[in-house]
Amino acid sequence: MVSLFSLGSLLVEIVYVRISLVAMDWIRKQERLFKILGICDPAHRRRLAISSFYSAVHPKVQKNIVLSSTLPKFVLGW
């Protein structure tokens, strides 16, 4: 026998997948959006690469707030 929890989960997943498929179909039809993303993507990747190299060359040593906390480790999720 199928539980009500299983049926509820199945219903939510069906709705979620349907909304996702409709949204993806709409996005796929938006040619202008893809042109804009095609222009912005290389600049965004370049910015991420430059910021990653900059962070690697200039590391910041800061005190870890979580590890130096006086709260019990159970509260911190350890």
C-alpha positions as CSV (number, residue, x, y, z in Angstrom):
1,M,0.0,0.0,0.0
2,V,1.3,3.4,-0.9
3,S,1.6,5.9,1.9
4,L,0.1,9.4,1.8
5,F,3.6,10.8,2.2
6,S,4.7,9.0,-1.0
7,L,1.7,10.3,-2.9
8,G,2.3,13.9,-1.6
9,S,5.9,13.7,-2.6
10,L,5.0,12.4,-6.0
11,L,2.5,15.2,-6.6
12,V,5.0,17.9,-5.6
13,E,7.6,16.4,-7.9
14,I,5.2,16.2,-10.8
15,V,4.3,19.9,-10.4
16,Y,8.0,20.9,-10.0
17,V,9.0,19.0,-13.1
18,R,6.2,20.4,-15.1
19,I,7.1,24.0,-14.1
20,S,10.7,23.4,-14.9
21,L,9.9,22.0,-18.4
22,V,7.6,24.9,-19.2
23,A,10.3,27.4,-18.0
24,M,13.0,25.7,-20.0
25,D,10.9,25.7,-23.1
26,W,10.3,29.5,-22.7
27,I,14.0,30.2,-22.1
28,R,15.0,28.1,-25.2
29,K,12.7,30.2,-27.3
30,Q,14.3,33.5,-26.2
31,E,16.9,34.2,-28.8
32,R,17.6,37.7,-27.6
33,L,18.4,36.4,-24.1
34,F,20.9,33.9,-25.6
35,K,22.6,36.7,-27.6
36,I,22.9,38.8,-24.4
37,L,24.3,35.9,-22.4
38,G,26.7,35.1,-25.3
39,I,28.1,38.7,-25.0
40,C,28.2,38.8,-21.2
41,D,29.6,35.3,-20.6
42,P,33.2,35.9,-21.8
43,A,33.5,39.1,-19.8
44,H,32.1,37.4,-16.7
45,R,34.5,34.4,-17.0
46,R,37.4,36.8,-17.5
47,R,36.4,38.7,-14.3
48,L,36.1,35.5,-12.3
49,A,39.5,34.3,-13.6
50,I,41.2,37.6,-12.7
51,S,39.6,37.7,-9.2
52,S,40.7,34.1,-8.6
53,F,44.3,34.8,-9.6
54,Y,44.3,38.0,-7.5
55,S,43.0,36.1,-4.5
56,A,45.7,33.4,-4.9
57,V,48.5,36.0,-5.2
58,H,47.2,38.1,-2.3
59,P,45.8,35.8,0.4
60,K,44.2,37.3,3.4
61,V,44.9,35.6,6.7
62,Q,41.9,36.2,9.0
63,K,40.8,34.8,12.2
64,N,38.1,32.1,11.7
65,I,35.0,33.2,13.6
66,V,33.4,29.8,13.8
67,L,36.5,27.9,15.1
68,S,37.3,30.5,17.7
69,S,33.8,30.8,19.0
70,T,33.0,30.0,22.7
71,L,29.7,28.4,21.8
72,P,29.4,24.6,22.3
73,K,30.4,22.6,19.2
74,F,27.0,21.0,19.2
75,V,25.4,24.4,18.5
76,L,27.9,25.1,15.7
77,G,27.0,21.8,14.0
78,W,30.1,19.8,14.8
